[in-house]
Amino acid sequence: TTVHGLFVKTDAADSIPSVLAYQSRQPPPSAGPRRKERRESGGASARSRTPHCCSVEAETHTSSSSAKASTAEVQVGPMRLTQYPIQVLLIFAKEDNQSNGFWWACDRAGYRCNVAWTLESALECFLDKHQEIIVIDHRNSKYFDAEDICRSIRATELSEHTVILAVVPRTSADQEETSVLPLLDAGFDRQFMENSSVTACYNELVQIEHGEVRSQFKLRACNAVFTALDHCQEAVEITSEDHVIQYVNPAFERMMGYCKGELIGKELTELPKSDKNSADLLDNINTFIKKGKEWQGVYYARRKSGDSIQQHVKITPVVGQGGKIRHFVSLKKLHCTNENNKQLYKSHREDKYTGDNSQSESGSYKCKNRRKDSIDVKSITSQSSDAPSLQTRRYSSMARIHSMTIEAPITKVINIINAAQENSPITVAEALDRVLEILRTTELYSPQLGTKDEDPHTSDLVGGLMNDSLRRLSGNECVFSKNMNLSSHTHLPVPNTINDVPPCIAQLLDNEESWDFNIFELEAVTNKRPLVYLGLKVFARFGVSEFLNCSEATLRAWLQVIEANYHSSNSYHNSTHAADVLHATAFFLGKERVKGSLDHLDEVAALIAATIHDVDHPGRTNSFLCNAGSELAVLYNDTAVLESHHTALAFQLTTKDSKYNIFKNIDRNRYRTLRQAIIDMVLATEMTKHFEHVNKFVNSINKPMASEETSPHSEGSDTECTANMKNFPDNQTLIKRMMIKCADVANPCRPLELCIEWAGRISEEYFAQTDEEKRQGLPVVMPVFDRNTCSIPKSQISFIDYFITDMFDAWDAFAHLPVLMQHLANNYKHWKTLDDLKCKSLRLPSENNN
């Protein structure tokens, strides 16, 4: 079974249907909680008391005792809270005395209780009910892995305040009790020694309620307090008893000019002080607050800019455990007694609405134009009156972008703000424009992922490509040796210049600007060294040598070094794939809108990034490396392991020897800018942030451009749109990331025969990984890629549906790529036809015979 990239066995007992998501039971009249203890622990009688419920989602039964414990009043400082009846989720592989013991204990305590028999139903129930207590059977791993279930629940945001109890087997008197540390590491809070007595289960649950649950309930209430602080008009600062800053609110940040990250964790003595305070003022303040007394008065503080401002300050000591002072809370307001402070106060108020940095009208999107028709968007490309069919396709493409299923919560916020702008005064609309600019340039676009239609192929792709790591198994370390061979690995002569290319290769390269260029033919005639030859041709076309001020010989030597460090033994991640991505990147750079949006440095960075983006790839995914405990996974802390390695190794190889150091003649500032752009693009190919990159591109590039183009004041030309892109480096970054991402996975958009070849190669590489995982006893991160059972058409359909369609719709809307979109439609139809015919291979058997 596949759930969120986690693969576990979920066989339930024969007597319990595995389709039951969760059930609520009506206790028989004779089976009340007051029965004698000896009958509570009896196996046969316990089972007879527990009839099965036929409904998959029956209403939770509330016994008469639960009515007495319907609500409870809890005091948190001055706050009075109402705690509703506790909800408990029991997760057991099968029904037995222990599960019944907890069930009747919940009934006695007045708790609402649900039972789940599988991981899927457990997650479904928890996401629906948000239980405060979860009890997981950890006695036997035959039916499911209790620790994996716990980790899956802990991976959800809702579990932060949930108490999870592990039921562990009873140890004999001569056995040493096992450590609880593995349970704590897995996310459990407590362990319960196996005991089916209803009273024992009841005592445990009641202790949890009055201990951890009540504490967590109080902690949840703190969210309301912090929300109030964040919206408070007064500046608030909280420090520890040692005057280490623990919290500042947004009003404090605006007043002092610092951001939160610059202050948290610093001692007050580390911050610059104003010299306008009298010498004995600080001593006077310290005398008061150390005695636990509140101090208030006027105090000069120094902002980050160096200006001194006069504040009215109130400092209150907070007494905590042991009667000792644990915190100091400072409330600060600007003390408006002179013109300077009044001017600052006015500026402080305005900054809340317009931001600290105003922008020139020419450097930002036009407010009126962007507001007009910002919701009813018709097109996101330049208007064309003489191409109605193309215009219709563009309308359809825009509609798809606005209905994308990968929409993140921040996207909804942006849409609400756009709607609010329509009928707002100009001053409010301008302030909202500033808000939109901030939202579009910060890390707010990670969507809440779910598996589409719970398709196992999609689940495996998400689990294998978007998770940096799964379970770590000790004792199964797999270390890859790095291919550091810097010499050529075939006997084909390498050209001295682009003009020395053999005629058969030169003839093929004449067509390299076409999207239908056949990279596999180049692979064949170059003896699996297409990257050097294609690289020389493409780099010459884009003037890379001239930009880098390096000779063609240096560039050629560099290409040789990079290609030599690709593994030709990999069926997919080899230098042919790198050449293919380089070709796609060059093709995209030739599109009018892309070309107009980027500078020469961006083009050079993109071509270099495409060339190196998979260098020294071992033919295994990040998840495999993390599970195997490889040296690279340890080095990069299980985060973007391969992508970090590709960039680091590429720069190490490049700077190792001056004869292939293409960066040796450019100045330091240009090198740093170029290096940062290359690193950023290669890291963008890592799939865990796939939807974040696509969402940001749609909301920061597509939608604003659509609003510009559909505005009645717009002339419908691409010139103004692309000029705006150059004015915003963040937008250029988004374009470069999207470009290399699309180039990296453009296989489904290639002509059918090329698409089929690539599908076969990537499938073979995944098959080999699955084989090795089974040999080494590692978790199989993509079980559907078993060479004996895999349906390649299904895997391609899932990949296109989940990753490709939305991304290329957005990229096509910007770059205008009708040929690619047509290929994508044709290829999808090919895979669907094979799947409908139950064919699991690349082609129909009749086609294979031909």
N, C-alpha and C positions, 0 to 999 in steps of 0.2 A: 504494500500500500504506500502511496506517495502523498505526503502532506508537507507543503512549504519546503520542499527540498530535503525532507527527512524521510528515510526509508526504513520502516520497521515492520515486523511481522505482527499481524493482528488477529490470529486465529482465536476464536472464542470457544467456549465449551460447547459440546454438541447440543446440549439442551437449551442453549440461549441463542436466538437468532442474531447473527452479526449485524443485521440491518437496523436493529434497535438503536436509535441515536441516544436517547436517554429516556428513562421511565420514571413515573411516580406511582406509588402503590397505595392501595386502600387497605389498611390493616383490618383483618377480620375482627369481629366484635370480641371474640374470646382471646385475642392476642394483644391485649393491652400491655403497657410498659410495666405493670405491677405484678407480672407473673413471677413465679419462684425462680430463683437463680439457677437451680439445677436444670430446669426446662429450657432456660435461655441458651445454655451451652449444648443442648442435645442436637445432634446432627439432623436426624430425620424430622424431628418436630420443628426445627428451625426452617427447614426447607418447606414443610407443609404449610407454614404460616405465610409463605411468600408467593402468592399467585402472580403470574406474569401479566403484564399489561399489554393489550394488543395495539394500543395507539402508540405511534412513534413519538408524538409530542403531546402527551396528556398534560392537563393542568396539574400543577404541583399540589399534592394533598396537604392540607393543614389540619392537624389533629386538634382535639379540644384543648390539649395542654398548650399548643402553640398560640391559641387565642389569648391565653393569659399572659404570654410573653410577646405580645404583638409589637410593642415599641418600648424603648428605654430612653430615659433622659441622661445625657452625658454632659458634664461640665468641662470645658477647656478654657481655663482662665475665665474671662468674663463672658465667653460665648456659651450659650446653651444649645446643645445639639440633640436631635432626635435620631436614635439608632433603631432601624427597623429590624424585623426578625432576621437572624443569621441564616445565610444560605450555605449549604454544604454540597459538594460534588464528590461522590464516591467513584473511583476509577478502578475497577477490578476486571480481570480477564474472565472470570466466571463467578457464578453465585456460590457462596459457601457460608459456613458459620460466621466467618469474620466479617464479610460484607453485610450479612444479616444483623450481626451485633451492632455495627455502626448505624445501620438503617433504623433499628428500634431505639438506639441511643438518641438519634436525631429526633425521632418522634417524641421521646420522653422529654427532651430539652425544648421542644417547640420550634425546632429549626425546620426550614424548608429544605428538602433533600432530593437530589437527583442521582441516578446511577448511570454510568457510561461503561460500556464493555470494550470499546476500541478507542484508539488515539483520535481517529477522525470525529467520532461522536463526542469524545471528551472536549476537544477544541470547539466543536460547534456549540455544545452546551455552555461552556465557559464564556465564549464570546457573546452568547445570548443572555445568560443569567448573571454573570459577574459574581460568582460565589466568593464569600469571604474565606471559606476553609475548603481545601481540597485534600482528600485522602487517597493516596495512590498505593496500590498493592505492589510491594517490592520484595515479595517472598520468593517468586519464581519467575525466571526470565524466559520460560518456555513460550509464553503467549505474547508478551510484549516487553519492551525495555523500559522499565519505570523511570530510569534517569533520563532517557531521551524524551519521554512524555513530559517530564518536569521541565526540561530545557525548552521544549516547544511551547509550553504554557508561559514560561518566563520570558520567552522571546516576544510576547505580546505586551503592549503598553499597559493593558488593563491589569496585569498581574502584579504591578508594583506593590500594592497593598494587600495582596492575598497571602494567606498562611498555608503552606503546603506540608502535609504530614506523610511520612513514609512508613508503611506497615512492614516491619522486618521480621524474619523468622526468629523464633525463640531459640536461644542458645542453651546447650546442656550445661550442667553444673561444672563439668571438667573442661569446657571450652572457654577460651578467652574472648571477651566481648570485642567486636570489631570497632574500628574507629568510625566516627561520624563525619570525618572530614570529606570523604568522597560524596556523601549525601549533601553536605553543605555546598560543595563545589558545583554540584548538579543543580542547585537551586532550592533544595528542601530546607525547611526551617526547623523541623523536629523529626524524631523517629519514635515509633510506637511499637513496643515488643508485642508480637502476636498474642492476642488474648480475645477470644470471642465473647467473653462476658459482656452483657449489655451495660452493666454498671461500670466496668473498667473503661469501656468505650465512652460512656456518658461522662465519666470523670475527666477523661482526657479532653473531650470536646469543650466541656465547661471551663476547664483551666485555660484552654486556648482562647475561648471567648473573652474571659476576664483578663487575660494577659495580652498576647500579641494582637488579637483582633481589635480590642478596644484601643490599644496604642496606635495601631494602623489607622483606625477610624479618626483618632485625634490628629494624626499626621495629615490625613486627607483634608481636614478642615483648614490646615495651614495654607493650602492653595488659595483659599478665599482671602486670607490675610495678605499674602504676597501680591495677589491681584489688586487689592486695595492700595498697597504701597506703590505698586507700579503706576497707578493712575492718580496718585496723590500729587497735588500741586506743590506741596512743600518738598524740599530736598531732604532725603532721609539717608542717614549713614549708620550702619550697625558695625560695631567693632567687638573684639573679644576683650577679656579682662586685661590682656597684655597690649591692647590698642592695635591689634592686627585687623585690618578692614575685612569684614565678612560679607557685607552687602551694601550696595548703593542703588538707589532707584533712578529711573530715567530723568526725573527732575534734577537730581544731583548731578548727573552727567551733563545735562544742558547748562546748569549754572556754572560748573567748574571747568567745563571744556574737555574733560577726560571721558574715555569710554570705560565701561565696566572692567574689561580685561586688563586695563592698565593699573587698576586700583586693588582688585580683590587679591588678598594674600599679602599685601604690603603693610608695613607698620606706618603709623601716622608720622613718625619721625623721619621717614624716608622722603616725604613729600615736601616740596619747597614751602617755606613759611614767609609770610609778609613781615616786613620790618616796621610796620606801622603800629603794631601792638605794643603796649607798655611792658616793661621788663617783668613786672610782677604779676601780669595777667594770667600767664600759664600756670604759675604757682598757685594762684588763687583758685583757678578752675580745678587743678589736681587735688587741692585740699578738700574741696567740696565733694567731688565725685568719689574719692577714695573712702570717704566716710559714708558713702551710700546716699548722699544728698543730691538733689537735682540742682543744676546750675543753669542760669540763663542770663544772657546779656549780649552786648554788641562786640563783635570780633571781626578782625580783618583776616581774610583768607586770600591766597594767591592762586589765580586760575592757571591752567596749563600754558596759556599765552604769556604769562608773566604779570598780568594786570592784578592789582590788589582791589578786592571788593569788600564792602562792609556788609556784614551779615548779622541778623538777629538769630542767635543760636540758643537752643535749649538742649542740654545734655542730661539724660536720665539713666542712672545705673539700674541694671536689671539683676535682681538677686535670684540665684538658682539653687542647685543641689547643695546641701550642707550649709545653707545660709550665706554662701559666699557670692560676691559679685561675679557674674559670668559674662555679661555683655554691657556695652554702653550704647544707647540709642541717641543719635543727634538729629534734631530737626532744625533746618536752616532756611531762613527767608532773607531775601535781599532787603537791606535796611535803607530805605529811600530817604536820605536826608540831604542829598546834594544833587546837582544836575548830572554829574557823571554816573551816579548810581541809578538815577531815574532813567537815563538814556540806556544803561545796561539792562535795566528791568524791562524797558520797552523792547529792546532787542531780544531779550530772553523770551518774552511772550510771543514775539513774531516768529522766532526760530521754531517754536512748536508747530507752526503751521506751514512755514515755507522752507525750513531747513537752514543750516548754518551757511551754506554756500549758494549764493544766487548764481544763475547761469545766464549768459547772454541769449537774446532771442534767436540769434543765428545758430547757436550751438546746441539747441534742443529742438525737440519736435514741436511743431506749432500747436499751441493749445487748442485753438478753435478748430483747426483741421482734424486733430486727433479726436476731439470730442464729437465731431459731426459723424453720425452714422457709425459710432464705435461699436454698437451691438449688432445692428443689421448689416453685417459685412457681406459684400457681394463677391469680391475678388481679391486675391492677394498678389496678383501679378499685374504688369502694365496692361492697360486697356487696349483692345484692338478691335476696331469697328469692322475690319474686313475679314475677320476670321471667326464667324459665329460658332462653329463647332468647337474650336479651341476654347473660346470664351465659355461655352457651356461646360466643357470639361474642367475649366478652372473654377467655375462656380461650384461644381460638384466637389472638387478637391478642397475648397475652402469650407464647405459644409461638413466634410469629413473631419477636417482639422478641429472645427468647433465642437464636434461630437465625439472626439477621441475618448476612448475608455481609460486612457492612462492619466486622465486629468488629476492633478494633485490638489489638495485643499487650498494651496496658495493661489491656484488658477481660479478657483471659485471666488476668492477674495478680490482678485483683480477684476473679474467680471462684474462683481457688485460695485466696485469703485467706478468702473467705466459707466455703469448704469446711473450711478449717483451724479456723475458729472453732467449728464444731459440737461438737467433742469436746475443746475446750481449757478449761483452768481459767479462772475468771472474770477473773483478773488479766491473763492472756495475751489473752483475748478483748477486754478493754477496750483493751489496747495495740493490737491489730489494728484495732479500731474507729477509733482515732486515725490509724492508717496509712491506712485507707480514706478518712477525711475529707481527709487531705493529698492523696492520689492524685486525689480527685474535684474538687479545687479548683486544680489546676495543669495546665499545657499538656502533657498526656500522651496525648491522644486522637486524634492524627493517624494514620489507618490506612495500611496498605501497600496502595496502590491497584493494581488490575489491571483490565483491560478485560473486562467480562462477555461471555463467549462470543466475544470478538474481533469483535463486531458493528461494522461501519464507522460506522453512525449513532451508536452509543454512543461509539465512539472519537473521532469528530468533536466530539460534544458535550463530552466530557471535555477534548479538546485546545482547543476554542474557548472554553469557559466556565471551566475550572479552571486554565488556564495564563495567567499574567500576560503572558508574552511568548514569542515563538518567535524565529526568526532575524531579526536586524536588517539590512535592506538599505539601504545608503547611497544618497543621491541621490533617494530617493522619499519625501520628507517630505510629510505631509498635515497641515495645521493647521486646526483647526476654529475658526471665529469664534464667540465667545460671544454668545448672544442675551441682551442686557442690557435689552431693552425692558420698561419698567416699566408701560406703559399697557395698557389692554384692547385685544384684537385683534379684537373683533367689536362689533356695534352693539346687542347685547342689553343693556338697562338692568340695572345691578347693583343688587341690593336694598340699601336702607339698613339694614334689620334682617331677621331671619329671617321676620318676619311680612309683609314686603313682597314675598315671592317670588311670581312670576306663578302663577296658579291651575293651569295645566297642569303646571308644575314641582312645585308643592306637592303635587298629587295623586300624582305619581310618588313623591315623597319620603315619602309616608305609609307606603310599604312598605319603607323603607330598612333596617329592622331584620331583615328576612327574608333568609336566605342566597340565595334565588332572585331577589333584586332584580336587575332588568335595567339594567345600567350603560349599555348602548348606547342604550337609549331616552332616558336622561337626557342622553347625549352629543348625541343628535339635537335634542332640544328646547332645549338650552342653546347650540347652535351651537359644539360642541366645547369648552365651558367647564364641564364637570360638577364640577370640583374645588371651585370657589367655593361652589356651591350645596349640594353634599353636605357640604362642610367646615363650612359654617355650621350645618347641621342636626346633624351628629354632634358638633361641638365644643360646641354648646348642650346636647345631651343629657348630655355628660360633664362639664359645668361647667368648661370650659377657661378661659373669660374670667374666671370668679370665681377660679380658682386662680392665674392670672397677674396678677390685679388690673388687667386692661386692658379698655378699652371694646369693645363689639361692632364699632364702626366701625374701630378699630385692627385687630381680628382680620380683619374683612372686607377691609381694605386689604392686609393681609399675604397673605391667600389670593390676592388678585388679582395681587400681585407674584410670588408663587411660580408660579401657573399661567401667567403671561405668559412665564416662563422655561422652560416645557416646550415642546418643538418639536412643533407640530401637524402638521408635515410627516412626522414619523416614523409609520410604520404601527402600531407597537406601543408604543414607549417615549414616550408622550405623556401629557397630563394625564388622559386617560381611564384609562390604566393606573394612574396615581397615585391616582385616585379609587377604582378597584377595590381597590387594596391598602389604602387607608384604610377602605373598607367592610368588607373581610375582617378587618382589625385590630379595628375596633369590634365586629364580630360575636364574635370570639374573646374580647374583653374582657368581653362579656356572659355568658360561660359561668361557671357557679358556681365551679368550682375555680380558674379563672384569676383571676376577680374576687377570690376570697378570698386569693390568694397575693400580690397586688400592692397597692401603695399608690396614692394619688391621683396622686402625682408620677410614678409608673411609667406610669399610664394616659395622662397628659398627654404624657409623653415619647414613648410608643408612637404616639400619634395624630399628633404633630408629625413624628416620624421617618417614618411612612408617607407623610405629605403631601410631604415633601421628598426622599424616598429616591432619586429618579431625575431631579431637576431639572437642566435643561440637558443631558440625555442626547443625544449626537449620533447615536444610531441605529446605533452600531458597538460591537463588543466591546472589552474591554481588550486582547486579543491584537492586534486590528487597530491600535489606537492605538500600541501598542509597536512593532509592525512598521513602521508608517508614520512613526515618529519624531515624533509629534505633540508640541505644546507641553505638553500635560497629562502625557503619559508622561514627558517629560524632567523636568517639575516634581516629579512624585511618584515618580521613580526606578523606573518600570515596576512599581510595587507598588500594588495596589488603586487603580488610577488613577481610574476613574470614581467609585467610592464615596467616595474622599477628596475629589474635586472636588464631588460633590453636597453633602456636608456643609459644606465650606468656603464654597462659593458661597451656600448657604442662609443661613448666619450672616452673611456679608458683606451680603447683600441685606436681611436683617432689621434689622441694626444701622446701616444706612446712613442711615435717615431716621426720626425719632421718630414720624411719623404711621403707620408700619407696623412699629414695633419692639414686638413683643408682650412682650419681656422687660424693658422699661424700668422697670417698677414692682416687680420682685421683688428681694429682697436678694441680695448677691453670692454667699453660700454656696449658696442655693437655685438660683441661676442656674448655678453651676458644676456642681452635682450633676445638674441637668436637662440641661445641655449635654453632660456626659459620657455620660449615658444615651442621649441622641439619637445622638451620634456612634457609640457602641458598637453600637447597633441597625442603623444604616445600614451600617456596615462589615461587619456580620454577613451582609448580603445578598450580599457578594462570594463567589463560588463556590469559590475555591481552598481555603477552610476548611470547606466544606459538611459533609464527613463528620466532621470534628473536632467541630463543633457538635452534630451529631446523636448521635454517640457519647457525648459528655459529658452530653447531656440524658438519654439512656437509662440511663447508669450512675449519674448523680447524682440524677435525679428519678424515673424510672420504677421502677427496681429497688428502691431503698430504700423507696419508697412501697408497692410490692408486698409487700415483707417486712413492713411495718407492718400492712397490711390483712389478710394471711393469718395473722398471729400470733393464737394463741388468746386473748391478752390484749387484742387490739384490739377496739374497739367497732364497727368498720366505718364510722365517720363520716368525712366529708371535713374536718370542722372541725379536728381535731387535726393532720391532714396539712398543711392550708393554713396553720395557725398555725406549724408547723415551717418552712414556706417563708419566712415573714416574719422568722423568727429568723436566717435565713441569706441575706445579701445576694447571695452568689455564686449561690445557687439562683434567686433572683429574676432575676438577670442572664441565666442560662441560659434561663429561661422567656421572657423578653422577646426574646432572640435567636431562639429557636425560633418564637415567635409571628410575628415579622415575616418570617422566612424562609418560613414556610408561607403567610402572606398574599401574599408576593411571587410565589410560583409556584403559587397555588391554582387556576389555570385548569383543570387536569384534574379538579378537584373541583367545578366549577360545573355547572349544568344543561347538557345536551348541546348545545343551540343556542349557548349562550354559549361553551362549550368549543371548539366548532368555529370560531366567529368569532375567538377568541383564537389558535387554532392557525394559521389563515390569516394573521393579522396578523404573528405572530412569524416565520413562514416567509417572508413577503414581505420583512421587514426583513433576514433572513439572506441571502435571494436578492440583495438590493440590495448587501449587503456583499461577497458573492462576485463580483458583477459589477464592483464598484469595485476589488477586489483584482486582478482580471484586467486591468483597464484600466491600473492603475498599476504592474503588474509586481510586486506584493507577494505574499508567501506566502499561499496560500489556506488559511486555518486550519480551515475546515469544508467540504471538497470535496463532501460529499454534498448540501449546500444549493446545488445548481445548479438554476436554475429549469427547465431543460430535461430533467433526469433525476431530480430528487428525488422520493422517495416520502414524502409528508407523513405517512401512517399509520405507516410504519416509524419515522420520526423521533419521533413522539409515543409510540409503544410503547417505544422505547429510553429516552426521557426519563422516562417513568413508571416503567419497570423499574429504572433506575439511580439516579434522584434522588428520585422522589416516593413510591413505595410504602413504603419503610422509614421515611422521615421522617414521613409522615402516620399510619402505624401507631403510631409513638411519640407523636405529638401527640394523636391520637384517644384513646389509652390514658390520657392525662392529662386532656384537656379534654372528652372524650366527645362525639364528632361523628358520630353515625350517618348523618345526612343526607349529609354530605360523602363518607363512605366508600361510600355507595350510589351517588352520582353518579360517583365514581371508578371503581367496578366497571362501571357502565353505559357510561361513556365508553371505558374500556379495551376492552370488548367491541365497541364501534362501530369502533374503529381496527383491532382484530384481524380483524373481519369484512371490512373493506375490504382489508386486507393479504392475507387468504386468497384474495380474489377478484382479486388482482393490480391493485387500483385504487390509483393514486398520488395522487389528489386528495382533497379534503375530504369529498366525498360521492360516491355512485354516480352515474354519468351520468344514470340515470333520475330520480334525486332532483333533480339540477341542472336538468333540463328542466322539472320541476314547479315 
